[in-house]
Amino acid sequence: MFLDTFVLLATNTADAGFLEKLNDNLNLGDIIVTVLIFLILLALLKKFAWGPIMKVMDQRAELIANEIEQAEKSRIESKQLLEEQRNLLKEARNDAQAIVENAREQGESQREDIVKAARNEVARLKEEAALEIASEREKAVVAVREEFVSLSVLAASKVLGKELSEEDNRALIEETIAKAGDGQ
């Protein structure tokens, strides 16, 4: 409506009372008061509201910038920690592999020692068994000789019909056995 009135009045510029009609239709006093109140309100807003609002906005922008910076630092730190953890895990794997390899080598060495000790023990047992067999054989030969001597003395005494002293018989039989043993 305001523009329509202004356009109508502007077309009638030939009238001398153009400003008076414009003032009547537009109510120029209200416009001036409204503009003044608006400017006063703007000055008050600038003084009392704009400063604190801008201060809050600056604080908020600074807070966001700090949070972004902290997030970036945290990201870099977590990346470094991840890399350290990977390196530690790699070292742990290498250590575990070295331990396993060392245990395997020690196991192989112990196996060789055990086999060597077992072979030595078997050789020792064979040697002891051979000595024991020889000893038992010797005892058996002595026992057989003694039995043979006793039987020979008994047979000879019966054959001869006389009794020789046991010592003479024994000496004679042992001499015969020794000759028989040499003849083999």
Secondary structure, 3 states (H helix, E strand, C coil): CHHHHHHHHHHCCCCCCHHHHHHHHHCHHHHHHHHHHHHHHHHHHHHHHHHHHHHHHHHHHHHHHHHHHHHHHHHHHHHHHHHHHHHHHHHHHHHHHHHHHHHHHHHHHHHHHHHHHHHHHHHHHHHHHHHHHHHHHHHHHHHHHHHHHHHHHHHHHHHHCCCCCHHHHHHHHHHHHHHHHHHC
